[in-house]
Amino acid sequence: MDRFVVPTDVETALADAGFHPVDVAGSGWLAVALDGSDRRLELHVVPAVADAGTAERAARLRAVRHEHLPEVLDVVGLSSGRLGLVVEHVDGLSLAQIRAARAPLTDGEAATVAIPVAGALDALRGAGLSHGAVSESTIVVRPDGRPALTDLRGALSGAADVEADVRRLVATVLDQMPGADVHLVSDQADEGSLREALTALLVVPGLDAGRVVDACYDTTDPEPVRLPDAGARASSALTAMAREGELLRVPGTTRREDRQRRRRRASPAGAGLVVAVVALGAAVGGWRLLDQPAAVPRVDDPVQAAIDLSQVRAQIISAGDVSRLGTVDVADGPAAAADAELLAGLDGARVDGLTVDVQDAWLVEEDGDRGDTTDVAVTSAMSAHSRVPADGGAAVPVAASEARTVVLGLRWTAAGWRVWDVVDP
């Protein structure tokens, strides 16, 4: 499932600034300068009206300077009810990516994350702002080990609960640390762990950033966060292993048959994935005539389902019909919300000539943290195509994308597998 379809208003705003989008970056788009300088920035879409309150928050946000916050470069108007938050690009790995590829953080590593991010939250507080979305996905650790709190959309839209930000930070750091076996990695096992100190903070009334910093320094000495190497990341995110457990078993199969079924790749060796190459230019015409999307086959195999869902989603994007997202996404899930925002950003434009080539798909090894969500990695590429504005203006050419891999979090529903969320491996 290729998420790299850029709304017209976003692409226009970037082009006006001399940039073009090259990839998806968390909640926005990563863009590179057209002048060949390799300057990079991110543009994040914020559902907001450009009123006096928003303008004031934008001015305060642009004035904030903190080494653990990305610099806000500009706030630009997009289509009606949408603003673009243009920020410095922070290169690195999110806590979610780090934790997926290695053991839990030690006390010292957790302190290295918590202390600077608490300082970043305090800087926002000093400007009368709140972050609103602190999580393992919005805390990014740069290659040099310095963390940064990214995704400042909440600050622009008016998030105002500073204490909630601090509590979310504490909860996020706790989630990256060991649980019952905390004594095995605690830096000062005899003096109590940082987990105990942070857990105690969760019930402290009026919690602020300073209390978090003090708890960290009183309990442990900060140490560099050990970043996983490329091999470890690939092993954790892309290893094709069958998931164990009764949840994913197909009724009527033996455990051995079930494991063999779930180890299977998307297609037999040598056959390739020709069936997954969707010529949407031809397919969409018939689809519109019938006024209904191609049916998603109800298959038990989550890998094949991921391929089928990717194909149908591409058709829906081409038609721009948000009412049909229920055929691929779990209603009210993160993927449904993201797809609805993407389609809204097309602003009635038609996508012509798009083809999606699913090159590979496989089950991702389970780590026990995803509950009833089954993760399937899908590698696909999007062809060159054009976007035709709703007003009949000149078509906007869109270059082909390179193959990229995303992980579809699938959940079983009464209608079969549907996509709950989409994350980077």
N, C-alpha and C positions, 0 to 999 in steps of 0.2 A: 504494500500500500504506500504509494508515493505521496507524501504530504507537501511536496515542494511545488505547489501551484500558487503563485503570488497574486493577490488581489490587485486589480488595476490601479486603485488609488495609492496603494503602497508602492508599486513599481514606478508610478508617475512621480511621486514625492522623492523617491531615491534618485531617479534620473535627473530631476530638477537640481538636486544637490551634487550631481556628478558621480553617482554611485549606481551599481547594479547588484541585485540580489544574487548570491551564489549558494546559499544553503539555508536550511532552517536552523534557528538558534534558540532552543528553549521555547519561550513564548513569543518569539519574533523572528525576524529575518536577518541573517548575516549578509552584509553587503561589502563590496570592495570598490575602491575608487576606479573610475574609468580612465584616469590619467596614467595608469601603469605604475603608480607608486606603491601599490599593495596596502594602502591605508584601509583599515577595516572599521566598521561600526555596525551597530544593530538598530533596527527600527521595530518597536513594539507597539501594537495597536491597543489603544485604550478607548473603550466605549465611554465617551464623555462629551458634553457640550462645551464649547469654548465661551464660557461666561466669565464674569469678573472673578468669581471664586476660583475657577480653574486657572485663569491667568495668574492670579496671585500665588497659587500653589506652584505653578510652573516656574515662576520667578524665584521662589524660595528654593525649589529643588535644584535649579541651575546654579544657585549660589553655594550649595553644599559642597564642601571639599573634604574628603576623607580617603585615606589610602586603601581602605577596605570597602569602598563603594565605587562603582563605575561612575565616571563623570558624565553628567547629563549635558549633551551638546546642543540640543534644540528640542522644541515641541512644535510640531507642524500640524496644520489642518489637513485632514484627509476628506473622505466623503461625509455627508451629514451624520452627526452623532458619533464621529470617530476622530480621534486625534492620534498622531504618531509621536511616540516618545523615542527620540534619537539619542543613543547612549554609546559610550566607549565600549568596544568589544573586549570582554575578559576571556582570555585564553586559559583553558584548564579543564579539570574534571569536576563534576558535581559530586557532592557527598554520596549521592545515590549511586553514581558510577563507581566511585572508589570502594564503597562498601560491598557492591556486587562482585568485586574482583579480588577481595582480600578479607582477612580476618577482622573482627571488630577493632575499633580504635582503642589504644591504651589510654590510661588516664592522662598522660602527658600530651598525647596527640589530641585528645578531646579538648583539653585546655587551650591548645594552640588554635583550635577552631573557635571555641566559645569566646575567648577574651577579645580578639579583634572584631568579631561580628557584634558582640555586645557594644563595643565602642562605636561601630557603625550605626547601630540602632540609637545610641545616645546622640550621635551627630544629627540624625534625622529628628529626634525629639527636640534638640536645641533649635531646629529650624521650624518647629511647630508641625512636624510631619510624622507619619507612621508608615511602616513598610507594608504590613497587611498580608504578606505571603511567605513568611519565613518557613523554609522546609529544606529537606535534603536535596531538593532539585534546584533551589535558588541560592544555595551556598556553594560557591565554586572555589576549588583550591588551584591556584596558579602553579605552573611548572616549578617555580622557585619555592613553593610551599606556603605562600601567603594566601589566606582565604579572602574571598570577597563576597559580599551580599548583593546578588544581582536581582533583576526583575523588579523595577521600581514603579510599575504601573499603579500599584495600590496607593503609593504616595501621591501620584498625580491625581488620581480619581477621588481622593479624600479619605482614605483609611485614617482613622483617628484614635485607635486603641493602642497606645504605646505599651501598656502593661501586657496586653495580649501578645504583642510582638516578642517581648522578652520571654514570656512563658512558652511560646512556640519554639523559640531558640533552645530553651532548656530541654523541652520534649524532643526536639530534633537531635540534639547531641546525645541524649540518653538512648535514642533509637539506634545510634551508631556504635554503642558500647556493649560489652557483654552483659548478659542477664544473670542467670543463676550462678554462672561460673566466673563472676567478676573477680574473685580472689586469685584466680590464676594469672591475671594480667595486671592487677593493681600495682601501681608504683610504690605505694606504702601500705601493704596489706595489713600491717600491724596498727596503723593509725586510721584506718577507715578509707574507703575508696571515694573517688570523685563521684561515682554513681550515687552513693549515699548522700553526699553533700548536695548534689543537684536535685535529687528526689525530694529532699527536705525543702528546697526552695519552692517547689510547686505549690505548697500550701501556705507560703508566706504572703500575707496581704500587702498590697502596694509594692510588689516586686519591681525592682528597677535593674538597669544594666550594671550598676556598681556592685550590687549584691552578687551577681553572677561572677564578675571579675574577682571579687574578694574570695568567693568560695573556691574558685579555681586556684588562685595563688596560695590560699591557706592549706590546700589539700595536696597539691602536686607541683612539680616543675614542668613547664611547657617543653615539649620536644617536637622536632619536625614530624610532619605527617608523612608517613611512608606511602608514596604513590605507587600504584601497581604498574608494572611494565606492560608493554604492548602484548607480550605473550600471556601474561596473567589475565588481562582484560579479555583477550580473544577466547581464552580457555573458559572463563566464567560465563561470558555472554553468548558465545557462538557454538559451544560444544553441543553436538546433536546427541542427546541421551533421552531415552524414554523416561517419563515420569512414573515413579512408583506410587502405589496407593489405590484404594478402591474408587476414589472419586472419578478418575479418568478411564476406568475400565469399561469396555463395551459389554453389556449383558450377553451372556451366552458364550463368552470366550474364556479359554484358560488363561492363567497368568502368563504362561510362556507365549501363547499366541498374541496376547495383548501387548506384551513387550515388543514382540517382533513387528506388530502393526504400528506401534508408536515410534519405532526406530526408523521406519521407512521414510525415505526422502520423498519429495513431492512427485517424482516420476521415476520410472526405471532407468538404469544407466543406459546411455546411448540414445534414449528416446528424446532427451532434452525436455524443454518446457514449451513446446510449440503451442500447445493448447492455451497457454497463459499469455500469449501475445495477442492483445486485444486491439483490433483495428477499429477504433471508436468512430472514425469518420464514416464507416459503413454501418456499424452497429447502431449508432445513435439515431440514424434516420428511421429505421424500422421501429425502434423503441419509442420515439416520439409519436409515430403514427398510431401505435397501439395504446399510447398514453399509460404505459406501465413498464417498469424496469424488468430486465431479464431476471428470471427467478434464480434465487440462490439454492442450489441443490442441497437437500438436507443430508449431509454426510456426517458419519461419526468421527472420521479422521480429522483432527484439528488442523493438520498441515494442509490437506486438500481444501478444507474450508477456508483457511487463510488466503489461499490463492483465489478461490472463487469470490470471496468477499472483496478482495483487491480489485478484481475485474469489474464487479458490479459498482463499486464505489467510483471507479474511474468514469463509468457511464453517467452516474449521478452528477459528478462534477461537470462533465461536458454539458449536461442539460441544465444544470444550475437549479435543480428542484429540491429544496430542503425537506419537503414533505416525504421524500422517499428515503431519507437517511435511516429510518427504522428497519429497512431491509438489510442494512449492514452493521449498524451501530446499536449498542444497548441504549435504550431511551434514558435520558438524563445522565448518561455517563460522560467521562472526560472526552472521549473520542467524538461523541455526538455533539457536545458543545463546541469542540474545536472545528468540526466539519461545518456546523451551522454558521460559525463566525467566518470561516473561509468562503462559504457560498454567499454570505451577506456582503463580503468584500468584493465579490465579482460585480455587484451592483447591476445585475441584469445582463452582463456580458455573456456572449456565447463562446465556448471553447471548441475550436474546429481543428481536426487533423491530429488529435492527441492519440498516441498509442502507448501502452504500458507493457513493458517486457519484464515479466517475473522470471528472474534468472535462477533463483534457488529459494528454498524454504525448508526450515527444519525446526524441530522442537528445541526449546531452550531448557537447559537443566534447571530443575526446581530447587529452590533454596529454602522453601517452607514459609516464605513471607508473603506469598501472593494469594493465599486462601483458595477460593474456587476459581481463580483466574489461571488459564492455561496460556503460557507464552510461546509464540511461534515467531521466529526470526524470518523475515522476508527480504530478499535482495531484489531490487527492481530498478529499472531505468525508464525515464519518460522521454518520448520523442519530441522533436521540434514540432511546434504547433502555433496556432494563432488565436488571438482573443479578439472577438468582434464586439465592439461596444453596443449597448442596447439602443443607442440613438442612431445606429447605422453608419457611424463614422469609420474611418480607415482601420483595418485590422492591425493589431499590434503583434508583431512576431515574437515568439518566445523560444529561446534556444533549447536544444535538448539537454537533459541533465545527465550527469554521470551516474552509474549504478551506485546505489546506497542501500544500506541495510537498516531497517527499523524492526522493532519487536512489537507485534500485535498481541495485546492481552485479550484473549478470547474468553467468553463466558457462555455456558450452555443455557439456552432459553427454550421456551415451548416451540419456537420456530427454528431451532437449531443453533449453531454457533453464531455469536455476534461479537463485534469488537467493543471491548470496554474501554481500553486506552491504547495509546501508541507512544512508545518511548524509544530513545536511542539505546543501542546495545552498550 
